[in-house]
Amino acid sequence: MSMIRDLRAAVRPALRRTRATSNYDATRDPSVSSAVIDCAVYRDGRRVSDHCSPTEAMKQVRAEGGFAWIGLHEPTEREFAGIAQEFGLHPLAVEDAVQAHQRPKLERYDDSLFTVFKTIHYVEHAELTATSEVVETGEVMCFTGRNFIVTVRHGGQGSLRALRHRLQEDPELLAKGPSAVLHAIADQVVDGYLAVADAVQDDIDEVEIDVFSAATSRRGGDAGRIYQLKREVLEFKRAVSPLLRPMQLLSERPMRVVDPDIQKYFRDVADHLARVNEQVLAFDDLLNSILQANLAQATVAQNEDMRKITSWAAIFAVPTMIAGIYGMNFDYMPELRWKFGYPAMLVVTVSICFVIHRGFKRNGWL
């Protein structure tokens, strides 16, 4: 999985450099780069400026009011430097936004908020195997100020294009300012968690049925698939659990950049997130139980095999012992000169083996 992510990290910047950016011209303003996906000014909930650079957007906001929403995808340090300077973003937050791979968090810098969300995408697969990738993660980082919001996205998932269009169709909500956009992003991320949780639940149910089915109970199930699910659930947990505190702060603590009316909506997001977190913790506990049951079944199957091997070894020990005794070079042996000695010993040997076999069969060893 890590090798695939490293490959994507190496390929995406090259793809972005070759991608056509119809809305922007990098030669017109140094702050505009191929990392900018969209840039617009919103006033009274409506998009009033389009095809502008971040610098031009902020000039309009300072002169006429409203707020600017700039969306970027995997910017480099050089690409983000101009935007960071224009909006007065804190250097520590800028460094985190460029490097990515950050833990979900909420940080306050003067009159702005820096929020990190981890996006989770369920990877469809025909059959769950020990090497199946179940979830894929990305990141959405938000710089929220009084009159701007800058979103930085990392990874191939979590696109905000559809969210932007949906908000533009609700001017009343968008008129609440940048905090309305921050809430919409948080709500979309958490809704994605709910969808992934349902899909992972199906995979866990499939593994659970497989482990306890008669066909696999004899071989102890498939520990590799269980371990793979545990790894993916752990990745899921790393995205969900650290976000609980930031959502609680956004929903309970007054903040200058968060509209009081929007703060009520964050409570709903926090409730959904708490429910997802409970599901993820339950997944982890359930997988531990399934893994223990799988290992117990494997141990039982090994014990059964050992009992069968021991039983057959005991049965074959009888003719081996008799043949060994009669193979000794002694002149005086029981029934050695008797005409029916050979068939008599065969009958005795088979009879003893049969009795031992019946005894093991009756005790469940065979």
C-alpha positions as CSV (number, residue, x, y, z in Angstrom):
1,M,0.0,0.0,0.0
2,S,2.8,2.4,0.9
3,M,4.6,1.7,-2.3
4,I,1.4,2.6,-4.3
5,R,1.0,5.8,-2.4
6,D,4.7,6.8,-3.0
7,L,4.2,6.1,-6.7
8,R,1.0,8.3,-6.7
9,A,2.9,11.1,-4.9
10,A,5.6,11.0,-7.6
11,V,3.2,10.9,-10.6
12,R,0.5,13.4,-9.6
13,P,2.8,16.5,-9.6
14,A,3.8,15.6,-13.1
15,L,0.2,15.1,-14.2
16,R,-0.8,18.4,-12.6
17,R,1.9,20.3,-14.5
18,T,0.6,19.0,-17.8
19,R,-3.1,19.5,-16.9
20,A,-4.8,22.4,-18.7
21,T,-6.0,25.1,-16.4
22,S,-8.7,26.9,-18.4
23,N,-9.7,29.3,-15.5
24,Y,-6.3,30.7,-14.7
25,D,-3.2,32.1,-16.4
26,A,0.0,31.6,-14.4
27,T,1.8,34.4,-16.3
28,R,-0.8,36.9,-15.2
29,D,-0.1,36.6,-11.4
30,P,2.7,34.9,-9.6
31,S,0.2,33.7,-6.9
32,V,-1.7,31.7,-9.5
33,S,-0.3,28.2,-10.3
34,S,-1.4,24.9,-11.7
35,A,-2.2,23.9,-8.1
36,V,-5.2,26.3,-8.0
37,I,-8.3,24.3,-8.9
38,D,-10.9,27.1,-8.4
39,C,-10.9,30.7,-7.1
40,A,-14.0,32.8,-6.7
41,V,-15.5,35.7,-4.6
42,Y,-18.9,35.3,-2.9
43,R,-21.1,38.1,-1.8
44,D,-24.5,37.6,-0.2
45,G,-24.3,33.9,-0.9
46,R,-23.7,34.4,-4.6
47,R,-20.7,33.9,-6.8
48,V,-19.8,37.4,-8.1
49,S,-16.3,37.0,-9.4
50,D,-14.8,34.2,-11.6
51,H,-11.6,33.5,-13.5
52,C,-9.6,35.6,-11.1
53,S,-6.3,35.1,-9.2
54,P,-6.2,34.9,-5.4
55,T,-4.7,38.3,-5.3
56,E,-7.5,39.8,-7.4
57,A,-10.1,38.0,-5.3
58,M,-8.8,39.5,-2.1
59,K,-8.7,43.0,-3.6
60,Q,-12.3,42.7,-4.5
61,V,-13.2,41.3,-1.0
62,R,-11.4,44.2,0.8
63,A,-13.0,46.8,-1.5
64,E,-16.6,45.4,-1.8
65,G,-17.0,42.8,0.9
66,G,-17.9,39.1,0.8
67,F,-15.3,36.4,1.0
68,A,-12.9,34.5,-1.2
69,W,-12.8,30.7,-1.6
70,I,-9.5,29.4,-3.1
71,G,-9.2,25.6,-3.8
72,L,-5.8,24.0,-4.3
73,H,-4.7,20.5,-5.0
74,E,-1.3,19.3,-3.7
75,P,0.6,22.6,-4.0
76,T,4.3,22.8,-3.7
77,E,6.0,25.1,-1.3
78,R,6.8,27.6,-4.1
79,E,3.3,27.4,-5.5
80,F,1.8,28.1,-2.1
81,A,4.2,30.8,-1.0
82,G,2.4,33.7,-2.7
83,I,-1.1,32.6,-1.5
84,A,0.2,32.2,2.1
85,Q,1.7,35.7,2.0
86,E,-1.4,37.2,0.5
87,F,-3.7,35.8,3.2
88,G,-1.3,36.1,6.1
89,L,-1.2,32.4,6.8
90,H,1.0,31.2,9.7
91,P,4.2,29.5,8.5
92,L,3.7,26.4,10.7
93,A,0.3,25.8,9.2
94,V,1.6,26.4,5.7
95,E,4.4,23.9,6.3
96,D,1.8,21.3,7.4
97,A,-0.4,22.0,4.4
98,V,2.4,21.6,1.9
99,Q,3.9,18.4,3.4
100,A,0.6,16.7,4.1
101,H,0.4,13.4,6.1
102,Q,-0.9,15.3,9.1
103,R,-3.1,14.1,11.9
104,P,-6.6,15.5,12.0
105,K,-6.6,18.7,14.1
106,L,-7.8,22.2,14.7
107,E,-5.4,25.1,15.4
108,R,-6.1,28.7,15.9
109,Y,-3.7,31.4,14.7
110,D,-4.8,35.0,15.5
111,D,-8.0,35.5,13.4
112,S,-7.8,32.3,11.4
113,L,-8.4,28.6,11.9
114,F,-6.3,25.8,10.4
115,T,-8.3,22.5,10.2
116,V,-7.1,19.1,8.9
117,F,-9.5,16.4,7.8
118,K,-8.6,13.0,6.6
119,T,-10.8,11.7,3.9
120,I,-11.6,8.0,3.6
121,H,-12.6,6.2,0.4
122,Y,-13.7,2.6,0.2
123,V,-11.9,0.6,-2.4
124,E,-14.3,-1.7,-4.2
125,H,-13.1,-5.3,-4.6
126,A,-14.7,-8.4,-6.1
127,E,-13.2,-10.6,-3.3
128,L,-11.5,-9.7,0.0
129,T,-8.0,-11.2,0.1
130,A,-5.0,-10.9,2.3
131,T,-3.6,-8.1,0.0
132,S,-6.8,-6.3,-0.7
133,E,-6.8,-2.5,-0.2
134,V,-10.0,-1.8,1.7
135,V,-9.8,2.0,2.3
136,E,-7.8,4.8,0.7
137,T,-7.0,8.0,2.6
138,G,-6.5,11.6,1.5
139,E,-6.4,15.0,3.2
140,V,-8.4,18.2,3.1
141,M,-6.9,21.2,4.9
142,C,-8.8,24.4,5.5
143,F,-7.5,27.9,6.3
144,T,-10.6,29.8,7.5
145,G,-10.5,33.5,8.1
146,R,-13.1,36.3,8.4
147,N,-13.3,36.9,4.7
148,F,-11.6,33.9,3.1
149,I,-11.2,30.2,3.1
150,V,-8.4,28.4,1.5
151,T,-8.8,24.6,1.0
152,V,-5.8,22.4,0.2
153,R,-6.5,18.9,-0.9
154,H,-4.0,15.9,-1.0
155,G,-4.8,12.6,-2.6
156,G,-7.0,11.4,-5.4
157,Q,-10.2,11.4,-3.3
158,G,-12.2,14.0,-1.5
159,S,-12.9,16.4,-4.4
160,L,-14.7,19.6,-3.4
161,R,-16.0,20.5,-6.8
162,A,-19.5,19.0,-6.3
163,L,-19.6,20.5,-2.8
164,R,-18.9,24.0,-4.2
165,H,-21.7,23.7,-6.8
166,R,-24.1,22.4,-4.1
167,L,-23.3,25.4,-1.8
168,Q,-23.7,27.8,-4.7
169,E,-27.3,26.5,-5.1
170,D,-28.0,27.5,-1.5
171,P,-27.2,31.2,-1.3
172,E,-28.9,31.6,2.1
173,L,-26.4,29.2,3.7
174,L,-23.4,30.4,1.7
175,A,-24.2,34.0,2.9
176,K,-23.1,32.9,6.4
177,G,-19.5,33.2,5.2
178,P,-16.4,31.0,5.2
179,S,-17.6,29.1,8.3
180,A,-20.5,27.7,6.2
181,V,-18.0,26.3,3.8
182,L,-15.9,24.8,6.6
183,H,-19.1,23.1,8.0
184,A,-20.0,21.8,4.6
185,I,-16.5,20.2,4.2
186,A,-16.7,18.7,7.7
187,D,-20.1,17.3,6.9
188,Q,-19.1,15.8,3.6
189,V,-16.0,14.2,5.2
190,V,-18.0,12.7,8.1
191,D,-20.7,11.5,5.7
192,G,-18.0,9.7,3.8
193,Y,-16.9,8.0,7.0
194,L,-20.5,6.7,7.5
195,A,-20.6,5.2,4.0
196,V,-17.2,3.6,4.5
197,A,-18.2,2.2,7.9
198,D,-21.2,0.5,6.3
199,A,-19.0,-1.0,3.6
200,V,-16.4,-2.2,6.0
201,Q,-19.2,-3.8,8.1
202,D,-20.1,-5.9,5.1
203,D,-16.5,-7.1,4.8
204,I,-16.3,-8.0,8.4
205,D,-19.6,-9.9,8.2
206,E,-18.3,-11.8,5.3
207,V,-15.1,-12.8,7.1
208,E,-17.1,-13.7,10.3
209,I,-19.4,-16.0,8.3
210,D,-16.4,-17.5,6.6
211,V,-14.5,-18.2,9.8
212,F,-17.5,-19.8,11.6
213,S,-18.7,-21.8,8.5
214,A,-18.3,-25.6,8.5
215,A,-16.2,-25.4,5.3
216,T,-13.5,-23.3,6.9
217,S,-13.7,-24.2,10.6
218,R,-11.6,-27.3,9.9
219,R,-8.8,-25.3,8.5
220,G,-9.1,-22.3,10.9
221,G,-10.3,-19.7,8.4
222,D,-8.0,-17.2,6.8
223,A,-5.9,-15.1,9.3
224,G,-4.4,-13.1,6.5
225,R,-7.7,-11.5,5.5
226,I,-8.4,-10.7,9.2
227,Y,-5.1,-9.0,9.7
228,Q,-5.6,-7.0,6.5
229,L,-9.0,-5.8,7.7
230,K,-7.4,-4.9,11.1
231,R,-4.8,-2.8,9.3
232,E,-7.5,-1.0,7.3
233,V,-9.7,-0.4,10.4
234,L,-6.6,1.0,12.1
235,E,-6.2,3.4,9.2
236,F,-9.9,4.3,9.6
237,K,-9.5,4.9,13.3
238,R,-6.5,7.2,12.7
239,A,-8.8,9.4,10.6
240,V,-11.8,9.4,12.9
241,S,-10.7,9.4,16.5
242,P,-8.4,12.5,16.4
243,L,-11.2,14.6,14.8
244,L,-13.5,14.2,17.8
245,R,-11.9,17.0,19.8
246,P,-11.8,19.5,16.9
247,M,-15.5,18.9,16.1
248,Q,-16.3,19.3,19.8
249,L,-14.5,22.7,19.9
250,L,-16.2,23.9,16.7
251,S,-19.6,23.0,18.1
252,E,-19.2,24.2,21.6
253,R,-16.6,27.0,21.9
254,P,-17.4,30.4,20.4
255,M,-14.9,31.4,17.7
256,R,-14.6,34.7,15.9
257,V,-14.5,33.3,12.5
258,V,-17.4,30.8,13.0
259,D,-20.9,32.2,12.6
260,P,-23.1,31.4,15.7
261,D,-25.8,30.0,13.5
262,I,-23.3,27.7,11.7
263,Q,-21.9,26.5,15.1
264,K,-25.2,24.7,15.7
265,Y,-24.7,22.7,12.5
266,F,-21.3,21.5,13.8
267,R,-23.1,19.8,16.7
268,D,-24.8,17.5,14.2
269,V,-21.5,16.7,12.5
270,A,-20.0,16.0,15.9
271,D,-22.8,13.6,16.7
272,H,-22.3,11.7,13.4
273,L,-18.6,11.6,14.0
274,A,-19.1,10.1,17.5
275,R,-21.3,7.4,16.1
276,V,-18.7,6.5,13.4
277,N,-16.0,6.4,16.1
278,E,-18.1,4.0,18.1
279,Q,-18.5,1.8,15.0
280,V,-14.8,1.8,14.4
281,L,-14.0,0.8,17.9
282,A,-16.6,-1.9,17.7
283,F,-15.0,-3.1,14.4
284,D,-11.6,-3.4,16.1
285,D,-13.0,-5.4,19.1
286,L,-15.0,-7.6,16.7
287,L,-12.0,-8.3,14.6
288,N,-10.0,-9.2,17.7
289,S,-12.7,-11.7,18.6
290,I,-12.8,-13.2,15.1
291,L,-9.0,-13.5,15.0
292,Q,-8.9,-15.2,18.4
293,A,-11.7,-17.6,17.2
294,N,-9.8,-18.2,14.0
295,L,-6.6,-19.1,15.9
296,A,-8.5,-21.3,18.3
297,Q,-10.0,-23.2,15.4
298,A,-6.6,-23.6,13.9
299,T,-5.3,-25.0,17.2
300,V,-8.3,-27.4,17.4
301,A,-7.7,-28.5,13.9
302,Q,-4.1,-29.2,14.6
303,N,-5.0,-31.1,17.7
304,E,-7.4,-33.2,15.8
305,D,-4.8,-34.0,13.1
306,M,-2.3,-34.9,15.8
307,R,-4.8,-37.3,17.5
308,K,-5.5,-39.0,14.1
309,I,-1.8,-39.3,13.4
310,T,-1.2,-40.7,16.9
311,S,-4.1,-43.2,16.6
312,W,-2.8,-44.6,13.3
313,A,0.7,-44.8,14.6
314,A,-0.6,-46.8,17.6
315,I,-2.5,-49.2,15.3
316,F,0.5,-49.7,13.0
317,A,2.7,-50.2,16.0
318,V,1.0,-53.6,16.7
319,P,2.0,-55.4,13.4
320,T,5.4,-53.7,13.5
321,M,6.0,-55.1,17.0
322,I,4.8,-58.6,16.1
323,A,6.8,-58.6,12.9
324,G,9.9,-57.4,14.8
325,I,9.6,-60.2,17.3
326,Y,9.2,-62.9,14.8
327,G,12.0,-61.5,12.7
328,M,14.5,-62.4,15.5
329,N,16.9,-65.3,14.9
330,F,15.8,-67.6,17.6
331,D,15.1,-71.4,17.2
332,Y,12.4,-71.6,19.9
333,M,9.5,-69.2,19.1
334,P,5.8,-69.6,19.8
335,E,4.1,-71.5,17.0
336,L,7.3,-71.3,14.9
337,R,7.0,-74.8,13.6
338,W,3.2,-74.9,13.5
339,K,1.6,-75.4,10.1
340,F,-1.0,-72.7,10.7
341,G,1.3,-70.3,12.6
342,Y,1.6,-67.7,9.9
343,P,-2.1,-67.3,9.1
344,A,-2.9,-67.5,12.9
345,M,-0.5,-64.6,13.6
346,L,-2.1,-62.6,10.7
347,V,-5.5,-63.1,12.2
348,V,-4.3,-62.1,15.7
349,T,-2.6,-59.0,14.3
350,V,-5.6,-57.9,12.3
351,S,-7.9,-58.5,15.3
352,I,-5.8,-56.5,17.7
353,C,-5.6,-53.6,15.1
354,F,-9.4,-53.8,14.6
355,V,-10.0,-53.6,18.4
356,I,-7.7,-50.6,18.8
357,H,-9.3,-48.9,15.8
358,R,-12.8,-49.4,17.3
359,G,-11.6,-47.9,20.6
360,F,-10.1,-44.8,19.0
361,K,-13.3,-44.4,16.8
362,R,-15.5,-44.6,19.8
363,N,-13.5,-42.0,21.7
364,G,-13.6,-39.6,18.7
365,W,-9.9,-39.8,17.8
366,L,-10.6,-41.2,14.3
